[in-house]
Amino acid sequence: MPPTEGLVLGIPTGAVARRLGVSPTTVRSWEKRYGIAPAARRGGKHRRWSPQDVAMLEEMCRLTTAGVPPAEAARAAMASRPSKTPTHPKQPAMPSQPAPAPLPPRRLSTASSGLPLGAVRPECRGLARAAVRLDGPAIDALLTEVMRDHGPVTAWEEVIAPTLHAVGRKWGTTGERYVEVEHLLSWHVSTALRKAATTSPLNIEGGPVILACTPTEQHTLPLEALAAALAQHGWPMRMFGAEVPADALDASVRRLGPAAVALWSQSHSTADMSVVRRVAATGFGLRGARIAPMVMLVGPGWPPAAAGTGMTRPRGLRQAIEAISHVYTESAPRFSA
């Protein structure tokens, strides 16, 4: 066989799938459903993909990860397939890189992703596809884009949280099947939120916002989203994370003199009101002129009537930001630059 014949034939479906980070079944289903197949048909059962075909499949992955419905993505990918480039007898030329196809206007999407999402933003569906595919680089790229374009509040409420909830529901109905998807997605989401929380300059001097989970609460992602939103506004904060003991909360309030303390509880079992009352009674400042921070009860674990005097119970990320904004505004002489 001439030395270039194997190169002309291309690579098999399994090798293409490994390169793309998808299963061979997915590649075959694209051909069956949408006609996205090798340009040159040959005899036999096994498909062989040329460099131009692989570039087309890469574009298909890029578009579906961005939230484009698969049928629409397939049409755009096939239209973008580069023409075959003349090759040297002993060394094939590299395929030309197609210009990225323009994405459709942002709108709600109902295209299937295998997760119970409903009608959501295309970015949400793209994030779900990348997570199910265990495609870490695609998850990072999507999170970076949505955080940059929409900010942490919209990114959390309209893209990240719906995807996490859908993965959780899928896990609940399929046993242990989607645990790896949830763990991978959570890690990348945490990375993106923490990066956003540490890259914005402060524009207010004074007491920070303390962010902490109750002593038995382990879920931190919503608090990390709040930290990123505070950083976007240039407000100081201190994140203490999961399972913060009551004594540590007392000590941090006395040492930092915070403007507010946000306590997160995910479930009723972790909503410890004794800790809330203890934090609310912890003052700081000069003797005779003690100041107590505003206490925010954040998360679905707190009962509806939990908040008392000097406390607030925001219903979501936006309301939490509004409440903290009022604290800084009303305390302008102390907390403004």
C-alpha positions in Angstrom: 0.0 0.0 0.0 1.4 3.4 -0.9 2.5 5.3 2.3 -0.1 8.1 1.8 -3.1 5.8 1.3 -3.9 5.5 5.0 -3.8 9.3 5.3 -6.2 9.7 2.4 -8.7 7.3 3.9 -8.8 9.3 7.1 -9.5 8.2 10.7 -12.3 6.0 12.1 -15.3 7.2 14.0 -13.9 6.0 17.4 -10.8 8.0 17.0 -12.8 11.1 16.0 -15.1 10.7 19.0 -12.1 10.5 21.4 -10.7 13.7 19.9 -14.0 15.5 20.2 -14.7 14.3 23.7 -18.0 12.6 22.7 -19.1 9.0 22.4 -19.0 7.2 19.0 -22.7 6.8 19.3 -23.2 10.5 19.3 -21.2 10.9 16.1 -23.2 8.1 14.4 -26.5 9.7 15.6 -25.5 13.0 14.0 -25.0 11.2 10.7 -28.3 9.3 11.0 -30.4 12.3 12.2 -28.8 15.3 10.5 -26.8 13.9 7.6 -23.4 15.2 9.0 -21.2 12.5 7.4 -17.8 12.2 5.7 -17.8 14.0 2.4 -16.3 11.0 0.5 -18.3 7.7 0.8 -16.4 4.5 0.6 -17.4 0.8 0.7 -17.6 -1.1 4.0 -19.3 -0.5 7.3 -16.7 1.8 8.8 -16.6 5.5 8.2 -13.4 7.3 7.6 -13.1 11.0 8.4 -10.8 13.3 6.5 -9.2 16.4 8.1 -12.0 18.5 6.5 -14.6 16.2 8.0 -13.1 16.5 11.4 -13.1 20.3 11.2 -16.8 20.1 10.4 -17.4 17.9 13.4 -15.4 20.3 15.6 -17.7 23.1 14.4 -20.7 20.9 15.2 -19.4 20.5 18.8 -18.7 24.2 19.2 -22.2 25.2 18.0 -24.1 22.7 20.1 -22.0 23.5 23.2 -22.9 27.2 22.6 -26.6 26.2 22.8 -27.5 26.0 19.1 -30.1 23.2 18.4 -28.4 20.2 16.9 -30.3 20.3 13.6 -29.4 24.0 13.1 -25.8 23.4 14.2 -25.5 20.5 11.7 -26.6 22.7 8.8 -24.1 25.4 9.8 -21.3 22.9 10.3 -21.8 21.3 6.9 -21.9 24.7 5.3 -18.6 25.6 6.9 -16.8 22.4 5.9 -13.6 23.5 4.2 -12.9 22.3 0.7 -10.3 19.7 0.3 -6.8 21.2 0.2 -4.2 19.8 -2.3 -1.7 17.7 -0.5 2.0 17.0 -1.0 2.6 13.4 -2.1 4.4 12.6 1.2 2.8 15.1 3.6 -0.8 16.1 3.8 -1.6 19.7 4.1 -3.3 20.9 7.3 -7.0 21.6 6.9 -8.0 25.3 6.6 -9.7 26.6 9.6 -13.3 27.7 8.9 -14.5 31.0 10.1 -16.8 30.5 13.1 -20.4 30.5 12.1 -22.4 33.3 13.6 -24.5 32.3 16.6 -28.3 33.0 16.5 -29.8 35.8 18.6 -30.1 34.9 22.3 -33.5 33.4 23.0 -35.1 30.7 25.0 -34.4 27.2 23.7 -36.3 24.0 24.1 -33.9 21.7 22.1 -33.1 18.4 23.9 -29.9 18.0 25.9 -30.8 14.9 27.8 -31.4 16.9 31.0 -34.8 18.2 32.3 -34.2 21.9 31.5 -37.5 23.1 29.9 -37.3 26.4 28.1 -34.0 28.1 29.0 -31.4 30.3 27.5 -29.3 28.7 24.8 -26.2 29.2 27.0 -27.8 27.1 29.6 -28.5 24.2 27.2 -25.0 24.5 25.9 -23.6 24.3 29.4 -25.7 21.2 30.0 -24.4 19.5 26.8 -20.8 20.2 27.7 -21.4 18.9 31.3 -23.0 15.7 30.1 -20.1 15.2 27.6 -17.7 15.8 30.5 -16.0 18.5 28.4 -14.2 20.6 30.9 -12.6 23.1 28.4 -16.0 23.8 26.9 -17.6 24.3 30.3 -14.8 26.8 31.1 -15.2 28.6 27.8 -19.0 28.9 28.2 -18.8 30.1 31.8 -16.2 32.7 30.9 -18.4 34.0 28.1 -21.6 34.2 30.1 -19.9 35.8 33.1 -18.3 38.4 30.8 -21.4 39.1 28.7 -24.1 39.1 31.5 -22.3 39.4 34.9 -22.5 36.9 37.8 -26.1 37.6 38.8 -27.6 36.7 35.4 -25.1 34.0 34.8 -26.0 32.3 38.1 -29.8 32.8 37.9 -30.4 32.1 34.2 -27.6 29.7 33.2 -25.7 28.1 36.0 -28.4 27.4 38.6 -30.9 25.9 36.1 -28.2 23.6 34.8 -27.1 22.5 38.3 -30.8 21.8 39.2 -31.3 19.8 36.1 -28.3 17.7 36.7 -29.5 17.1 40.3 -32.9 16.1 39.1 -31.4 13.7 36.6 -29.2 12.2 39.3 -32.2 11.7 41.5 -34.0 9.8 38.8 -31.1 7.7 37.5 -29.3 6.6 40.7 -25.6 7.2 40.6 -25.4 7.7 36.8 -24.9 11.5 36.7 -22.7 12.0 39.9 -19.6 12.6 37.8 -21.5 15.2 35.7 -22.5 17.1 38.8 -19.1 16.9 40.4 -17.3 18.1 37.2 -19.8 20.9 36.6 -19.7 22.1 40.3 -15.9 22.3 40.2 -15.8 24.4 37.1 -18.6 26.6 38.3 -16.8 27.2 41.6 -13.6 28.0 39.7 -15.3 30.6 37.5 -17.1 32.2 40.4 -14.0 32.4 42.6 -12.1 33.9 39.7 -14.7 36.6 39.3 -14.7 37.3 43.0 -11.0 38.1 43.1 -10.5 40.1 39.9 -12.6 43.3 40.6 -11.2 46.4 42.4 -12.9 47.7 45.5 -14.7 51.0 45.3 -16.0 51.1 49.0 -13.9 51.3 52.2 -15.3 50.0 55.4 -16.8 46.8 56.9 -17.0 43.9 54.5 -19.9 41.4 54.0 -19.2 38.1 55.8 -20.4 35.1 53.8 -20.7 31.8 55.7 -22.6 28.6 55.8 -24.3 27.5 59.0 -22.3 25.1 61.2 -23.8 22.0 59.5 -24.2 23.3 55.9 -21.9 22.1 53.2 -23.3 23.7 50.0 -21.3 26.8 49.1 -21.9 27.5 45.4 -24.7 30.0 45.9 -22.6 31.9 48.4 -19.7 31.9 45.9 -22.2 33.4 43.4 -23.0 36.1 45.9 -19.3 36.7 46.4 -18.8 37.2 42.7 -21.8 39.6 42.5 -20.4 41.7 45.5 -17.0 41.8 43.8 -18.6 43.1 40.6 -20.0 46.0 42.6 -16.6 46.6 44.2 -17.9 45.8 47.7 -15.6 44.1 50.2 -16.4 40.6 51.4 -14.9 37.7 53.3 -15.9 34.2 52.3 -15.6 31.6 55.1 -17.3 28.7 53.2 -18.9 25.6 54.5 -19.7 24.5 58.1 -18.6 27.6 60.0 -18.8 27.1 63.8 -20.8 29.6 65.8 -17.7 30.6 67.8 -15.8 31.3 64.6 -18.7 33.5 63.3 -18.7 35.5 66.6 -14.9 36.0 66.4 -15.1 37.1 62.7 -17.8 39.7 63.5 -15.8 41.2 66.3 -12.6 41.3 64.4 -13.9 42.5 61.0 -16.8 44.8 62.0 -18.9 43.8 59.0 -21.6 45.7 57.3 -23.6 42.5 56.9 -23.4 38.8 57.6 -24.9 36.4 55.0 -25.7 33.0 56.5 -26.5 30.3 53.9 -28.8 27.3 54.6 -29.7 24.8 51.9 -32.2 22.8 53.8 -34.4 23.0 56.9 -32.1 20.6 58.8 -29.2 23.1 58.6 -31.2 26.3 59.4 -30.0 26.9 62.9 -31.8 29.9 64.4 -29.8 29.8 67.6 -26.7 30.7 65.5 -28.6 33.5 63.8 -29.6 35.0 67.1 -26.1 34.7 68.4 -24.6 36.5 65.4 -27.3 39.2 65.5 -26.4 39.9 69.1 -22.7 40.1 68.5 -21.6 43.8 68.5 -18.4 45.5 67.7 -16.9 49.0 68.0 -16.3 51.2 71.0 -17.8 50.3 74.3 -21.0 52.3 74.8 -21.4 52.7 71.0 -21.6 49.1 69.9 -22.8 48.3 66.3 -24.4 45.1 65.2 -24.3 44.0 61.5 -27.3 43.3 59.4 -27.9 39.6 59.3 -29.1 38.1 56.0 -30.7 34.7 55.9 -30.0 33.4 52.5 -31.0 30.1 51.0 -34.2 27.9 50.9 -33.6 26.3 54.2 -34.8 29.2 56.3 -38.5 29.3 57.2 -40.5 32.2 55.7 -40.9 34.0 59.1 -37.3 33.4 60.3 -36.0 37.0 60.0 -36.3 39.2 63.0 -35.2 42.8 63.9 -32.1 43.8 62.1 -32.4 40.8 59.8 -33.5 40.3 56.2 -34.4 37.3 54.2 -33.8 38.0 50.5 -35.6 35.6 48.0 -32.7 35.4 45.6 -29.4 36.8 44.5 -30.8 40.1 43.2 -32.6 40.8 46.4 -29.5 40.1 48.4 -27.6 42.6 46.4 -30.3 45.2 46.8 -30.3 44.7 50.6 -26.6 45.1 50.8 -26.7 48.1 48.6 -29.1 49.7 51.1 -26.7 49.0 54.0 -23.9 50.8 52.3 -26.1 53.7 51.2 -27.6 54.2 54.7 -24.2 53.9 56.3 -22.5 56.3 53.8 -20.4 58.2 56.4 -18.9 54.9 57.7 -18.8 52.6 54.7 -18.3 54.9 51.7 -15.0 56.0 50.3 
